[in-house]
Amino acid sequence: MDTGFPLEISVSRKLEEAGWMVHNSPLYFDQEEKIPRELDIHAVDVDFSLAGKEKLKRTRKDGDMNKLISHLVIQCKKSSHPWIFFNNADLTWPRIPEVNFKSKHQDFHGMLFEELKDLGLSEHRYLNNSLHKTFHESFTQPNKPSVIYDALITAHKALQHLKTRYANDSRDVHLFIPMIVLDGTLWSANSKTSRSPVKVRRAERVLVQFNRLSDADTGELWLEEEQIIEVIDHQALHSVLKEIKKDSHMLYRCWTNYLSISTDE
């Protein structure tokens, strides 16, 4: 069966079992094509376990609770062709992409990992995994539209739209995580030098550096917008979800510490 619908059901159940609130087949608006499209899954988790732990400079208003809201922006794909991603992106990634965040504190969005370490970050999955950039769906015709690119661009565009649907209190932060869950075989390929043979290994998850040009500003200046999209073998989803929750909670601790020293508070 070529459809990804049964996979979507399976992924939704795993998310619910892991404590996520799941929204199936939500619509998003494609700003480039000017038409509505459908995302497979939008899952939400709210962490307010550290609410009240920040050292506030002002009295907290009712309902203005310190919390981190995580959003998984998910496309589900089933493929009989192996997906191969090449480890030829940047060797290191200095920060979580700014596009992943939404809050009233823009300076937090651009913090480097080194700065987040000062706020309590000790680890993050982006620091422990190689980044991939180019990709190939094996045994397909060169002129065939790329299913991989279509999944990547859908996750990216859906994330941009979902961000517009949420307002912010002064003490909450939204974290958006784009991902593709694959029912198929996932491979990582790399070569240490231009003369070295390419080595291919089976992977449970790859991190894809996905760059696009943002809309031009009034001065016709086009900026390259950087994103990391996680491609996950559906059989590894349970363990990856645990890792995401762990990383998100650590970011929440950084956020709480940040609020304690922010000059805006």
SVG drawing of the C-alpha trace seen along z (x, -y; Angstrom):
<svg xmlns="http://www.w3.org/2000/svg" viewBox="-7 -49 49 51">
<polyline fill="none" stroke="black" stroke-width="0.4" points="0.0,0.0 1.5,-3.3 -0.6,-5.6 0.8,-6.9 -2.5,-7.0 -2.0,-3.8 1.4,-5.2 -0.2,-8.5 -2.5,-6.5 0.4,-4.5 2.4,-7.7 -0.6,-9.4 -1.1,-6.6 2.6,-6.6 2.4,-10.4 -0.6,-10.1 1.0,-7.3 4.0,-9.6 1.7,-12.3 1.3,-14.6 -1.9,-16.3 -2.4,-15.2 -4.1,-17.1 -4.5,-15.1 -4.6,-16.6 -4.6,-20.3 -4.7,-22.8 -1.9,-25.4 -1.8,-28.2 1.0,-28.0 2.1,-31.6 4.0,-30.9 1.2,-29.1 -1.5,-31.1 -3.6,-28.0 -4.5,-25.9 -2.7,-22.6 -2.8,-19.8 -0.2,-18.7 -0.3,-15.1 0.1,-15.8 0.6,-18.7 1.4,-17.5 1.6,-19.7 3.2,-19.3 3.0,-22.0 5.7,-22.0 5.0,-24.3 6.8,-22.3 9.1,-25.2 6.4,-27.8 7.1,-30.2 10.7,-29.1 12.1,-32.1 13.2,-35.1 10.8,-37.8 11.4,-41.5 7.7,-42.2 4.6,-40.5 3.3,-37.8 -0.1,-38.5 -2.9,-36.0 -2.5,-33.5 0.9,-34.8 2.7,-31.5 6.2,-30.6 6.0,-27.6 7.4,-26.0 5.0,-24.8 6.6,-22.2 5.1,-21.7 5.9,-18.8 5.2,-19.6 5.1,-16.1 4.9,-14.7 4.4,-10.9 5.9,-9.2 5.9,-5.5 8.4,-4.6 9.5,-1.3 12.6,-3.2 15.5,-3.8 16.0,-7.4 19.7,-8.4 21.0,-11.6 24.5,-12.8 26.6,-14.1 27.8,-17.2 26.3,-20.0 28.0,-22.3 30.2,-20.3 28.9,-22.0 25.6,-23.8 26.1,-26.8 22.4,-27.1 18.9,-26.0 17.4,-27.8 15.7,-31.0 12.7,-30.1 12.0,-27.3 11.0,-29.8 8.2,-32.2 8.1,-34.4 8.3,-38.1 12.0,-37.8 13.8,-37.8 17.3,-37.8 16.6,-34.3 15.8,-32.9 19.3,-33.7 21.3,-32.4 24.3,-30.2 24.7,-26.9 27.7,-28.4 25.3,-31.1 22.6,-28.5 25.3,-26.5 25.6,-29.5 21.8,-29.2 22.0,-25.5 22.1,-23.6 24.4,-20.6 23.4,-18.6 21.2,-18.7 20.7,-16.2 21.8,-18.8 25.2,-18.8 25.6,-15.0 24.6,-14.3 26.0,-15.0 24.1,-17.3 23.0,-16.2 22.1,-18.4 21.7,-16.7 19.4,-13.7 18.4,-11.0 15.5,-8.6 17.0,-5.4 15.8,-3.7 13.7,-6.6 13.8,-8.4 15.8,-11.7 12.9,-13.7 10.5,-12.5 9.5,-15.1 11.4,-14.6 9.1,-13.1 11.8,-13.9 11.9,-17.6 8.1,-17.8 8.1,-16.4 10.8,-18.8 9.2,-21.9 5.8,-20.9 7.2,-20.7 8.9,-24.0 5.9,-25.9 3.5,-24.4 5.8,-25.5 5.8,-29.0 2.0,-29.0 1.5,-27.4 3.7,-30.1 1.2,-32.8 -1.7,-31.0 -0.2,-31.5 0.1,-34.7 2.5,-35.0 2.4,-36.1 5.6,-37.6 6.7,-34.4 6.0,-31.6 8.0,-30.4 6.9,-28.2 9.3,-25.6 8.5,-24.3 10.2,-21.1 9.7,-20.0 10.1,-16.3 9.4,-13.6 8.5,-10.1 9.4,-7.5 8.1,-4.0 10.9,-2.7 14.7,-2.4 16.8,-5.4 20.5,-5.7 23.3,-8.1 26.1,-8.5 29.4,-10.3 33.0,-10.7 35.8,-12.1 37.6,-13.6 37.0,-14.1 39.1,-11.0 37.6,-8.8 35.0,-6.2 31.4,-7.1 30.3,-5.0 26.6,-4.3 25.1,-3.1 21.5,-2.4 20.2,-5.2 17.4,-5.5 17.4,-9.3 19.1,-12.0 19.2,-15.7 18.8,-17.7 20.1,-21.2 17.4,-22.8 17.9,-26.3 15.5,-28.5 15.4,-32.2 13.0,-34.2 10.7,-36.8 12.4,-39.9 12.1,-42.9 11.2,-46.4 14.8,-46.9 14.6,-43.8 17.1,-42.0 16.7,-38.2 18.0,-36.4 18.8,-32.7 16.6,-31.1 18.2,-28.1 16.3,-25.2 17.0,-21.7 14.4,-19.0 14.6,-15.6 13.9,-12.5 13.1,-9.5 12.6,-5.8 9.1,-5.1 10.5,-2.2 12.7,-4.6 10.0,-7.2 9.5,-6.1 13.1,-6.7 13.4,-9.9 10.3,-11.3 11.9,-10.6 15.0,-12.5 13.0,-15.4 11.1,-15.8 14.4,-15.6 16.0,-18.3 12.9,-20.5 12.8,-20.4 16.4,-21.4 15.6,-24.3 12.7,-25.2 15.2,-25.3 17.3,-27.7 14.3,-29.8 13.4,-30.0 16.9,-31.1 16.8,-33.6 13.6,-35.2 15.3,-35.7 18.0,-37.9 16.1,-39.4 16.1,-43.3 12.6,-43.1 11.1,-41.6"/>
</svg>
